[in-house]
């Protein structure tokens, strides 16, 4: 039986850290759906269409599907037939929110297990918000994101 995981997030934009977690997930599941949340509470820099397009260009593995979702993550996961939700844990500061979310998702959908993955050591400090901030002020993000994302950031910030 093929095992499917959902890797949800805002991906505003996708970073090398996200790419690393997708690769790591494929070591123990057969397919991954990268699920881009449309209605994120924070005002995103990239539209959901742009975020989807950047992920599709940055991730070429045929075992990875990229989709957007609206509403509850567990509803989307159930409808897709996923049994695993992937989330990254970078630092202790991530833990409280992630723990709450995992327990809430388990309450809503007991058959779906959240699996936390730790990114590569040199990517643990990385986040989309830091990437946006560095790019906004003209800093070099070439080692932090795929070249298409770097281009996208240049277009947004005009530098
Ligand atoms: O990359 P992010 O912003 O940390 O991702 C958070 C996300 C999108 C995974 C989370 O906010 C989410 O699952 N939103 C969908 C709505 C939902 O199911 N909320 C209840 C989670 S307990």
Backbone and ligand atoms as CSV (ligand in chain L), in Angstrom:
chain,resi,resn,atom,element,x,y,z
A,1,UNK,N,N,0.841,-1.198,0.000
A,1,UNK,CA,C,0.000,0.000,0.000
A,1,UNK,C,C,0.883,1.258,0.000
A,2,UNK,N,N,0.536,2.189,-0.860
A,2,UNK,CA,C,1.403,3.365,-0.953
A,2,UNK,C,C,1.078,4.348,0.170
A,3,UNK,N,N,2.122,4.920,0.736
A,3,UNK,CA,C,1.960,5.819,1.881
A,3,UNK,C,C,2.086,7.269,1.424
A,4,UNK,N,N,1.059,8.048,1.782
A,4,UNK,CA,C,1.018,9.445,1.334
A,4,UNK,C,C,1.101,10.398,2.522
A,5,UNK,N,N,1.976,11.381,2.401
A,5,UNK,CA,C,2.089,12.416,3.446
A,5,UNK,C,C,1.682,13.773,2.889
A,6,UNK,N,N,1.133,14.590,3.784
A,6,UNK,CA,C,0.856,15.993,3.456
A,6,UNK,C,C,1.912,16.842,4.155
A,7,UNK,N,N,2.514,17.747,3.418
A,7,UNK,CA,C,3.440,18.695,4.028
A,7,UNK,C,C,2.810,20.083,3.870
A,8,UNK,N,N,2.113,20.553,4.907
A,8,UNK,CA,C,1.372,21.818,4.780
A,8,UNK,C,C,2.189,23.021,5.231
A,9,UNK,N,N,1.818,24.183,4.734
A,9,UNK,CA,C,2.469,25.397,5.199
A,9,UNK,C,C,2.053,26.587,4.383
A,10,UNK,N,N,2.641,27.735,4.735
A,10,UNK,CA,C,2.375,28.964,3.994
A,10,UNK,C,C,3.299,29.051,2.780
A,11,UNK,N,N,4.520,28.595,2.929
A,11,UNK,CA,C,5.512,28.590,1.842
A,11,UNK,C,C,5.580,29.963,1.164
A,12,UNK,N,N,5.864,30.975,1.975
A,12,UNK,CA,C,5.835,32.361,1.472
A,12,UNK,C,C,7.203,33.021,1.600
A,13,UNK,N,N,8.201,32.580,0.837
A,13,UNK,CA,C,8.184,31.544,-0.199
A,13,UNK,C,C,8.836,30.252,0.305
A,14,UNK,N,N,8.844,29.226,-0.554
A,14,UNK,CA,C,9.559,27.982,-0.243
A,14,UNK,C,C,11.057,28.289,-0.090
A,15,UNK,N,N,11.683,27.671,0.922
A,15,UNK,CA,C,13.131,27.874,1.161
A,15,UNK,C,C,13.862,26.542,0.984
A,16,UNK,N,N,15.174,26.598,1.064
A,16,UNK,CA,C,15.984,25.367,1.009
A,16,UNK,C,C,15.646,24.454,2.194
A,17,UNK,N,N,15.173,25.062,3.280
A,17,UNK,CA,C,14.778,24.267,4.452
A,17,UNK,C,C,13.559,23.409,4.142
A,18,UNK,N,N,12.559,24.002,3.457
A,18,UNK,CA,C,11.374,23.237,3.051
A,18,UNK,C,C,11.780,22.123,2.084
A,19,UNK,N,N,12.635,22.470,1.136
A,19,UNK,CA,C,13.065,21.465,0.145
A,19,UNK,C,C,13.750,20.288,0.849
A,20,UNK,N,N,14.551,20.617,1.855
A,20,UNK,CA,C,15.259,19.583,2.612
A,20,UNK,C,C,14.264,18.650,3.305
A,21,UNK,N,N,13.201,19.214,3.874
A,21,UNK,CA,C,12.212,18.370,4.571
A,21,UNK,C,C,11.418,17.505,3.591
A,22,UNK,N,N,11.160,18.019,2.410
A,22,UNK,CA,C,10.452,17.212,1.399
A,22,UNK,C,C,11.313,16.002,1.056
A,23,UNK,N,N,12.612,16.235,0.833
A,23,UNK,CA,C,13.534,15.127,0.523
A,23,UNK,C,C,13.568,14.115,1.660
A,24,UNK,N,N,13.640,14.604,2.880
A,24,UNK,CA,C,13.700,13.697,4.037
A,24,UNK,C,C,12.417,12.883,4.172
A,25,UNK,N,N,11.273,13.498,3.878
A,25,UNK,CA,C,9.991,12.781,3.971
A,25,UNK,C,C,9.953,11.599,3.015
A,26,UNK,N,N,10.548,11.802,1.836
A,26,UNK,CA,C,10.479,10.748,0.822
A,26,UNK,C,C,11.328,9.528,1.179
A,27,UNK,N,N,12.045,9.605,2.301
A,27,UNK,CA,C,12.773,8.426,2.780
A,27,UNK,C,C,11.819,7.444,3.446
A,28,UNK,N,N,10.652,7.915,3.862
A,28,UNK,CA,C,9.752,6.975,4.558
A,28,UNK,C,C,8.297,7.019,4.086
A,29,UNK,N,N,7.987,7.862,3.109
A,29,UNK,CA,C,6.659,7.787,2.471
A,29,UNK,C,C,6.878,7.680,0.960
A,30,UNK,N,N,5.830,7.239,0.263
A,30,UNK,CA,C,5.975,7.058,-1.187
A,30,UNK,C,C,5.706,8.340,-1.954
A,31,UNK,N,N,4.777,9.148,-1.430
A,31,UNK,CA,C,4.410,10.383,-2.127
A,31,UNK,C,C,4.175,11.488,-1.108
A,32,UNK,N,N,4.457,12.705,-1.528
A,32,UNK,CA,C,4.218,13.863,-0.652
A,32,UNK,C,C,3.365,14.875,-1.415
A,33,UNK,N,N,2.327,15.359,-0.754
A,33,UNK,CA,C,1.600,16.516,-1.294
A,33,UNK,C,C,2.046,17.735,-0.496
A,34,UNK,N,N,2.656,18.678,-1.190
A,34,UNK,CA,C,2.981,19.947,-0.543
A,34,UNK,C,C,1.705,20.773,-0.614
A,35,UNK,N,N,1.140,21.079,0.547
A,35,UNK,CA,C,-0.176,21.725,0.613
A,35,UNK,C,C,-0.017,23.182,1.034
A,36,UNK,N,N,-0.301,24.063,0.107
A,36,UNK,CA,C,-0.134,25.499,0.340
A,36,UNK,C,C,-1.434,26.080,0.895
A,37,UNK,N,N,-1.359,26.616,2.104
A,37,UNK,CA,C,-2.556,27.196,2.720
A,37,UNK,C,C,-2.889,28.517,2.034
A,38,UNK,N,N,-4.114,28.614,1.548
A,38,UNK,CA,C,-4.531,29.818,0.817
A,38,UNK,C,C,-4.800,30.955,1.800
A,39,UNK,N,N,-5.575,30.638,2.820
A,39,UNK,CA,C,-5.983,31.686,3.759
A,39,UNK,C,C,-5.090,31.745,4.978
A,40,UNK,N,N,-3.879,32.199,4.792
A,40,UNK,CA,C,-3.008,32.347,5.952
A,40,UNK,C,C,-3.376,33.663,6.644
A,41,UNK,N,N,-3.278,33.671,7.958
A,41,UNK,CA,C,-3.703,34.856,8.709
A,41,UNK,C,C,-2.839,36.067,8.360
A,42,UNK,N,N,-1.544,35.812,8.235
A,42,UNK,CA,C,-0.645,36.899,7.868
A,42,UNK,C,C,-0.831,37.232,6.386
A,43,UNK,N,N,-0.643,38.503,6.058
A,43,UNK,CA,C,-0.761,38.935,4.660
A,43,UNK,C,C,0.459,38.416,3.896
A,44,UNK,N,N,0.260,37.467,2.955
A,44,UNK,CA,C,1.444,36.899,2.299
A,44,UNK,C,C,2.070,37.837,1.272
A,45,UNK,N,N,3.371,37.647,1.053
A,45,UNK,CA,C,4.064,38.431,0.021
A,45,UNK,C,C,3.674,37.914,-1.362
A,46,UNK,N,N,3.661,36.579,-1.499
A,46,UNK,CA,C,3.324,35.961,-2.774
A,46,UNK,C,C,1.870,35.473,-2.740
A,47,UNK,N,N,1.173,35.608,-3.858
A,47,UNK,CA,C,-0.190,35.074,-3.923
A,47,UNK,C,C,-0.102,33.547,-3.851
A,48,UNK,N,N,-1.231,32.895,-3.609
A,48,UNK,CA,C,-1.173,31.430,-3.525
A,48,UNK,C,C,-0.736,30.830,-4.861
A,49,UNK,N,N,-1.156,31.440,-5.981
A,49,UNK,CA,C,-0.744,30.934,-7.303
A,49,UNK,C,C,0.773,31.062,-7.457
A,50,UNK,N,N,1.313,32.179,-7.008
A,50,UNK,CA,C,2.769,32.374,-7.110
A,50,UNK,C,C,3.507,31.386,-6.218
A,51,UNK,N,N,2.980,31.165,-5.015
A,51,UNK,CA,C,3.645,30.230,-4.105
A,51,UNK,C,C,3.645,28.812,-4.673
A,52,UNK,N,N,2.513,28.422,-5.269
A,52,UNK,CA,C,2.423,27.098,-5.906
A,52,UNK,C,C,3.428,26.988,-7.052
A,53,UNK,N,N,3.468,28.013,-7.895
A,53,UNK,CA,C,4.355,27.973,-9.070
A,53,UNK,C,C,5.814,27.883,-8.635
A,54,UNK,N,N,6.194,28.627,-7.600
A,54,UNK,CA,C,7.588,28.601,-7.143
A,54,UNK,C,C,7.951,27.213,-6.602
A,55,UNK,N,N,7.018,26.591,-5.886
A,55,UNK,CA,C,7.306,25.249,-5.348
A,55,UNK,C,C,7.463,24.264,-6.502
A,56,UNK,N,N,6.564,24.376,-7.475
A,56,UNK,CA,C,6.629,23.436,-8.615
A,56,UNK,C,C,7.947,23.577,-9.365
A,57,UNK,N,N,8.470,24.792,-9.433
A,57,UNK,CA,C,9.743,24.977,-10.135
A,57,UNK,C,C,10.927,24.537,-9.274
A,58,UNK,N,N,10.800,24.711,-7.978
A,58,UNK,CA,C,11.921,24.387,-7.089
A,58,UNK,C,C,12.016,22.893,-6.788
A,59,UNK,N,N,10.890,22.185,-6.894
A,59,UNK,CA,C,10.863,20.754,-6.544
A,59,UNK,C,C,10.457,19.966,-7.781
A,60,UNK,N,N,11.380,19.153,-8.281
A,60,UNK,CA,C,11.070,18.473,-9.546
A,60,UNK,C,C,10.761,16.988,-9.373
A,61,UNK,N,N,10.845,16.473,-8.163
A,61,UNK,CA,C,10.615,15.039,-7.925
A,61,UNK,C,C,9.191,14.639,-8.321
A,62,UNK,N,N,9.076,13.562,-9.098
A,62,UNK,CA,C,7.752,13.148,-9.584
A,62,UNK,C,C,6.869,12.587,-8.458
A,63,UNK,N,N,7.480,12.286,-7.332
A,63,UNK,CA,C,6.697,11.770,-6.189
A,63,UNK,C,C,6.052,12.901,-5.386
A,64,UNK,N,N,6.297,14.128,-5.818
A,64,UNK,CA,C,5.779,15.289,-5.080
A,64,UNK,C,C,4.712,16.013,-5.907
A,65,UNK,N,N,3.580,16.221,-5.278
A,65,UNK,CA,C,2.478,16.938,-5.900
A,65,UNK,C,C,2.316,18.248,-5.119
A,66,UNK,N,N,1.971,19.320,-5.794
A,66,UNK,CA,C,1.821,20.610,-5.110
A,66,UNK,C,C,0.394,21.092,-5.298
A,67,UNK,N,N,-0.285,21.330,-4.184
A,67,UNK,CA,C,-1.691,21.768,-4.271
A,67,UNK,C,C,-1.964,22.857,-3.241
A,68,UNK,N,N,-3.028,23.612,-3.492
A,68,UNK,CA,C,-3.427,24.585,-2.479
A,68,UNK,C,C,-4.611,24.010,-1.705
A,69,UNK,N,N,-4.820,24.511,-0.503
A,69,UNK,CA,C,-6.002,24.085,0.247
A,69,UNK,C,C,-6.548,25.257,1.058
A,70,UNK,N,N,-7.837,25.130,1.307
A,70,UNK,CA,C,-8.564,26.149,2.038
A,70,UNK,C,C,-9.294,25.389,3.140
A,71,UNK,N,N,-9.538,25.988,4.266
A,71,UNK,CA,C,-10.266,25.265,5.313
A,71,UNK,C,C,-9.319,24.446,6.163
A,72,UNK,N,N,-9.888,23.431,6.812
A,72,UNK,CA,C,-9.095,22.649,7.760
A,72,UNK,C,C,-8.113,21.722,7.051
A,73,UNK,N,N,-6.890,21.705,7.585
A,73,UNK,CA,C,-5.857,20.839,7.030
A,73,UNK,C,C,-6.273,19.365,7.066
A,74,UNK,N,N,-6.867,18.945,8.191
A,74,UNK,CA,C,-7.213,17.516,8.310
A,74,UNK,C,C,-8.278,17.099,7.293
A,75,UNK,N,N,-9.172,18.018,6.942
A,75,UNK,CA,C,-10.179,17.688,5.913
A,75,UNK,C,C,-9.494,17.457,4.567
A,76,UNK,N,N,-8.548,18.344,4.273
A,76,UNK,CA,C,-7.800,18.203,3.020
A,76,UNK,C,C,-6.996,16.891,3.033
A,77,UNK,N,N,-6.345,16.612,4.157
A,77,UNK,CA,C,-5.515,15.409,4.261
A,77,UNK,C,C,-6.366,14.145,4.100
A,78,UNK,N,N,-7.512,14.139,4.765
A,78,UNK,CA,C,-8.405,12.971,4.694
A,78,UNK,C,C,-8.897,12.749,3.270
A,79,UNK,N,N,-9.318,13.852,2.618
A,79,UNK,CA,C,-9.849,13.749,1.252
A,79,UNK,C,C,-8.773,13.243,0.293
A,80,UNK,N,N,-7.510,13.587,0.578
A,80,UNK,CA,C,-6.416,13.155,-0.303
A,80,UNK,C,C,-5.998,11.717,-0.014
A,81,UNK,N,N,-6.421,11.191,1.143
A,81,UNK,CA,C,-6.031,9.827,1.529
A,81,UNK,C,C,-4.686,9.769,2.239
A,82,UNK,N,N,-4.283,10.884,2.832
A,82,UNK,CA,C,-2.991,10.922,3.538
A,82,UNK,C,C,-3.132,10.374,4.954
A,83,UNK,N,N,-2.056,9.748,5.436
A,83,UNK,CA,C,-2.065,9.238,6.801
A,83,UNK,C,C,-1.038,9.964,7.676
A,84,UNK,N,N,-0.244,10.798,7.039
A,84,UNK,CA,C,0.838,11.473,7.763
A,84,UNK,C,C,0.834,12.965,7.423
A,85,UNK,N,N,1.037,13.797,8.465
A,85,UNK,CA,C,1.271,15.232,8.268
A,85,UNK,C,C,2.721,15.495,8.653
A,86,UNK,N,N,3.445,16.117,7.768
A,86,UNK,CA,C,4.852,16.439,8.045
A,86,UNK,C,C,4.952,17.881,8.522
A,87,UNK,N,N,5.687,18.084,9.611
A,87,UNK,CA,C,6.015,19.459,10.029
A,87,UNK,C,C,7.487,19.491,10.417
A,88,UNK,N,N,8.096,20.643,10.231
A,88,UNK,CA,C,9.497,20.800,10.605
A,88,UNK,C,C,9.609,21.386,11.998
A,89,UNK,N,N,10.624,20.938,12.722
A,89,UNK,CA,C,10.932,21.518,14.041
A,89,UNK,C,C,12.354,22.028,13.975
A,90,UNK,N,N,12.493,23.350,14.103
A,90,UNK,CA,C,13.839,23.909,13.992
A,90,UNK,C,C,14.428,24.211,15.362
A,91,UNK,N,N,13.637,24.840,16.194
A,91,UNK,CA,C,14.149,25.268,17.493
A,91,UNK,C,C,13.061,25.068,18.530
A,92,UNK,N,N,13.440,25.217,19.790
A,92,UNK,CA,C,12.482,25.049,20.881
A,92,UNK,C,C,11.301,26.003,20.691
A,93,UNK,N,N,11.587,27.172,20.115
A,93,UNK,CA,C,10.539,28.179,19.933
A,93,UNK,C,C,9.416,27.683,19.017
A,94,UNK,N,N,9.705,26.741,18.152
A,94,UNK,CA,C,8.666,26.174,17.281
A,94,UNK,C,C,7.733,25.254,18.057
A,95,UNK,N,N,8.244,24.725,19.172
A,95,UNK,CA,C,7.610,23.559,19.773
A,95,UNK,C,C,6.175,23.783,20.245
A,96,UNK,N,N,5.915,24.877,20.955
A,96,UNK,CA,C,4.607,25.051,21.570
A,96,UNK,C,C,3.481,25.095,20.530
A,97,UNK,N,N,3.681,25.900,19.511
A,97,UNK,CA,C,2.690,26.031,18.451
A,97,UNK,C,C,2.507,24.697,17.719
A,98,UNK,N,N,3.621,24.042,17.433
A,98,UNK,CA,C,3.558,22.776,16.695
A,98,UNK,C,C,2.864,21.684,17.516
A,99,UNK,N,N,3.144,21.686,18.821
A,99,UNK,CA,C,2.564,20.694,19.724
A,99,UNK,C,C,1.046,20.880,19.788
A,100,UNK,N,N,0.627,22.138,19.923
A,100,UNK,CA,C,-0.811,22.458,19.960
A,100,UNK,C,C,-1.494,22.028,18.673
A,101,UNK,N,N,-0.850,22.350,17.568
A,101,UNK,CA,C,-1.449,22.054,16.274
A,101,UNK,C,C,-1.542,20.534,16.069
A,102,UNK,N,N,-0.485,19.816,16.448
A,102,UNK,CA,C,-0.491,18.362,16.274
A,102,UNK,C,C,-1.607,17.727,17.115
A,103,UNK,N,N,-1.771,18.214,18.347
A,103,UNK,CA,C,-2.803,17.623,19.218
A,103,UNK,C,C,-4.206,17.978,18.738
A,104,UNK,N,N,-4.370,19.207,18.239
A,104,UNK,CA,C,-5.670,19.598,17.700
A,104,UNK,C,C,-5.994,18.766,16.456
A,105,UNK,N,N,-5.008,18.597,15.589
A,105,UNK,CA,C,-5.234,17.811,14.377
A,105,UNK,C,C,-5.535,16.348,14.717
A,106,UNK,N,N,-4.905,15.840,15.766
A,106,UNK,CA,C,-5.173,14.449,16.169
A,106,UNK,C,C,-6.589,14.306,16.736
A,107,UNK,N,N,-7.022,15.346,17.476
A,107,UNK,CA,C,-8.386,15.332,18.007
A,107,UNK,C,C,-9.398,15.304,16.859
A,108,UNK,N,N,-9.096,16.109,15.830
A,108,UNK,CA,C,-10.011,16.209,14.694
A,108,UNK,C,C,-9.942,14.972,13.790
A,109,UNK,N,N,-8.770,14.386,13.698
A,109,UNK,CA,C,-8.583,13.246,12.781
A,109,UNK,C,C,-7.616,12.246,13.406
A,110,UNK,N,N,-8.139,11.347,14.255
A,110,UNK,CA,C,-7.264,10.435,15.008
A,110,UNK,C,C,-6.426,9.501,14.122
A,111,UNK,N,N,-6.867,9.287,12.893
A,111,UNK,CA,C,-6.127,8.355,12.022
A,111,UNK,C,C,-4.927,8.982,11.325
A,112,UNK,N,N,-4.750,10.271,11.517
A,112,UNK,CA,C,-3.642,10.942,10.821
A,112,UNK,C,C,-2.568,11.323,11.834
A,113,UNK,N,N,-1.361,10.897,11.577
A,113,UNK,CA,C,-0.263,11.104,12.520
A,113,UNK,C,C,0.615,12.270,12.073
A,114,UNK,N,N,0.948,13.171,13.006
A,114,UNK,CA,C,1.903,14.241,12.681
A,114,UNK,C,C,3.314,13.731,12.946
A,115,UNK,N,N,4.178,13.920,11.976
A,115,UNK,CA,C,5.580,13.507,12.119
A,115,UNK,C,C,6.447,14.758,12.016
A,116,UNK,N,N,7.278,14.979,13.033
A,116,UNK,CA,C,8.166,16.145,13.027
A,116,UNK,C,C,9.539,15.763,12.488
A,117,UNK,N,N,10.025,16.582,11.589
A,117,UNK,CA,C,11.352,16.334,11.031
A,117,UNK,C,C,12.269,17.503,11.362
A,118,UNK,N,N,13.525,17.180,11.559
A,118,UNK,CA,C,14.526,18.199,11.861
A,118,UNK,C,C,15.319,18.461,10.583
A,119,UNK,N,N,15.409,19.723,10.179
A,119,UNK,CA,C,16.132,20.005,8.933
A,119,UNK,C,C,17.637,19.823,9.087
A,120,UNK,N,N,18.336,19.884,7.971
A,120,UNK,CA,C,19.805,19.857,7.990
A,120,UNK,C,C,20.304,20.957,8.922
A,121,UNK,N,N,21.404,20.682,9.607
A,121,UNK,CA,C,21.906,21.593,10.645
A,121,UNK,C,C,22.085,23.023,10.124
A,122,UNK,N,N,22.659,23.141,8.918
A,122,UNK,CA,C,22.939,24.490,8.396
A,122,UNK,C,C,21.686,25.215,7.903
A,123,UNK,N,N,20.520,24.548,8.010
A,123,UNK,CA,C,19.278,25.206,7.592
A,123,UNK,C,C,18.338,25.456,8.767
A,124,UNK,N,N,18.797,25.120,9.967
A,124,UNK,CA,C,17.882,25.199,11.114
A,124,UNK,C,C,17.468,26.639,11.438
A,125,UNK,N,N,18.281,27.596,11.088
A,125,UNK,CA,C,17.984,28.998,11.415
A,125,UNK,C,C,17.064,29.634,10.368
A,126,UNK,N,N,16.787,28.891,9.307
A,126,UNK,CA,C,16.135,29.468,8.135
A,126,UNK,C,C,14.617,29.524,8.288
A,127,UNK,N,N,14.008,30.624,7.855
A,127,UNK,CA,C,12.549,30.719,7.812
A,127,UNK,C,C,12.170,31.613,6.643
A,128,UNK,N,N,10.955,31.443,6.145
A,128,UNK,CA,C,10.497,32.280,5.030
A,128,UNK,C,C,10.512,33.747,5.426
A,129,UNK,N,N,10.137,34.034,6.671
A,129,UNK,CA,C,10.054,35.449,7.068
A,129,UNK,C,C,11.444,36.088,7.091
A,130,UNK,N,N,12.469,35.331,7.541
A,130,UNK,CA,C,13.826,35.894,7.527
A,130,UNK,C,C,14.315,36.097,6.098
A,131,UNK,N,N,13.989,35.119,5.230
A,131,UNK,CA,C,14.379,35.237,3.824
A,131,UNK,C,C,13.752,36.493,3.219
A,132,UNK,N,N,12.463,36.718,3.497
A,132,UNK,CA,C,11.777,37.905,2.964
A,132,UNK,C,C,12.467,39.186,3.452
A,133,UNK,N,N,12.805,39.168,4.742
A,133,UNK,CA,C,13.400,40.383,5.301
A,133,UNK,C,C,14.773,40.675,4.692
A,134,UNK,N,N,15.585,39.612,4.557
A,134,UNK,CA,C,16.921,39.807,3.978
A,134,UNK,C,C,16.789,40.307,2.541
A,135,UNK,N,N,15.876,39.666,1.776
A,135,UNK,CA,C,15.697,40.043,0.361
A,135,UNK,C,C,15.168,41.475,0.244
A,136,UNK,N,N,14.294,41.821,1.145
A,136,UNK,CA,C,13.677,43.156,1.109
A,136,UNK,C,C,14.717,44.265,1.202
A,137,UNK,N,N,15.767,43.999,1.994
A,137,UNK,CA,C,16.805,45.012,2.148
A,137,UNK,C,C,18.014,44.748,1.259
A,138,UNK,N,N,17.800,43.908,0.249
A,138,UNK,CA,C,18.852,43.720,-0.749
A,138,UNK,C,C,19.942,42.739,-0.378
A,139,UNK,N,N,19.736,41.943,0.681
A,139,UNK,CA,C,20.743,40.951,1.087
A,139,UNK,C,C,20.765,39.757,0.140
A,140,UNK,N,N,21.839,38.989,0.219
A,140,UNK,CA,C,22.032,37.844,-0.670
A,140,UNK,C,C,21.338,36.597,-0.102
A,141,UNK,N,N,20.331,36.105,-0.813
A,141,UNK,CA,C,19.610,34.924,-0.325
A,141,UNK,C,C,19.879,33.703,-1.224
A,142,UNK,N,N,20.932,33.805,-2.047
A,142,UNK,CA,C,21.162,32.756,-3.056
A,142,UNK,C,C,21.407,31.376,-2.443
A,143,UNK,N,N,21.943,31.324,-1.228
A,143,UNK,CA,C,22.188,29.997,-0.634
A,143,UNK,C,C,20.971,29.519,0.169
A,144,UNK,N,N,19.967,30.359,0.283
A,144,UNK,CA,C,18.823,30.040,1.150
A,144,UNK,C,C,17.589,29.579,0.392
A,145,UNK,N,N,17.519,29.941,-0.891
A,145,UNK,CA,C,16.349,29.611,-1.714
A,145,UNK,C,C,16.791,29.171,-3.102
A,146,UNK,N,N,15.901,28.495,-3.802
A,146,UNK,CA,C,16.125,28.099,-5.192
A,146,UNK,C,C,16.234,29.371,-6.054
A,147,UNK,N,N,17.033,29.318,-7.144
A,147,UNK,CA,C,17.171,30.513,-7.992
A,147,UNK,C,C,15.836,31.109,-8.475
A,148,UNK,N,N,14.837,30.273,-8.737
A,148,UNK,CA,C,13.549,30.854,-9.194
A,148,UNK,C,C,12.891,31.679,-8.084
A,149,UNK,N,N,13.106,31.256,-6.859
A,149,UNK,CA,C,12.550,32.006,-5.722
A,149,UNK,C,C,13.305,33.320,-5.558
A,150,UNK,N,N,14.619,33.241,-5.746
A,150,UNK,CA,C,15.433,34.459,-5.663
A,150,UNK,C,C,14.942,35.477,-6.702
A,151,UNK,N,N,14.669,34.983,-7.916
A,151,UNK,CA,C,14.137,35.861,-8.966
A,151,UNK,C,C,12.797,36.468,-8.548
A,152,UNK,N,N,11.938,35.621,-7.986
A,152,UNK,CA,C,10.621,36.061,-7.534
A,152,UNK,C,C,10.731,37.156,-6.489
A,153,UNK,N,N,11.674,36.995,-5.567
A,153,UNK,CA,C,11.876,38.000,-4.517
A,153,UNK,C,C,12.382,39.308,-5.122
A,154,UNK,N,N,13.276,39.168,-6.103
A,154,UNK,CA,C,13.811,40.373,-6.778
A,154,UNK,C,C,12.675,41.137,-7.441
A,155,UNK,N,N,11.760,40.393,-8.078
A,155,UNK,CA,C,10.629,41.047,-8.754
A,155,UNK,C,C,9.756,41.789,-7.738
A,156,UNK,N,N,9.511,41.131,-6.602
A,156,UNK,CA,C,8.630,41.741,-5.586
A,156,UNK,C,C,9.239,43.002,-4.997
A,157,UNK,N,N,10.538,42.913,-4.690
A,157,UNK,CA,C,11.149,44.024,-3.962
A,157,UNK,C,C,11.898,44.999,-4.874
A,158,UNK,N,N,11.988,44.622,-6.164
A,158,UNK,CA,C,12.648,45.508,-7.107
A,158,UNK,C,C,14.117,45.715,-6.814
A,159,UNK,N,N,14.781,44.712,-6.215
A,159,UNK,CA,C,16.240,44.830,-5.959
A,159,UNK,C,C,16.894,43.453,-5.862
L,1,LIG,O1,O,3.917,27.568,7.392
L,1,LIG,P1,P,2.928,27.810,8.505
L,1,LIG,O2,O,2.365,29.209,8.388
L,1,LIG,O3,O,3.515,27.541,9.858
L,1,LIG,O4,O,1.721,26.781,8.290
L,1,LIG,C1,C,0.619,26.740,9.160
L,1,LIG,C2,C,-0.508,25.880,8.574
L,1,LIG,C3,C,-0.933,26.438,7.237
L,1,LIG,C4,C,-0.021,24.456,8.389
L,1,LIG,C5,C,-1.709,25.905,9.581
L,1,LIG,O5,O,-2.022,27.225,9.873
L,1,LIG,C6,C,-2.922,25.169,9.053
L,1,LIG,O6,O,-2.946,23.970,9.042
L,1,LIG,N1,N,-3.919,25.934,8.575
L,1,LIG,C7,C,-5.135,25.381,8.022
L,1,LIG,C8,C,-6.316,25.552,8.962
L,1,LIG,C9,C,-6.309,24.499,10.038
L,1,LIG,O7,O,-6.456,23.330,9.802
L,1,LIG,N2,N,-6.126,24.985,11.282
L,1,LIG,C10,C,-6.143,24.134,12.458
L,1,LIG,C11,C,-4.771,23.621,12.759
L,1,LIG,S1,S,-4.773,23.014,14.361
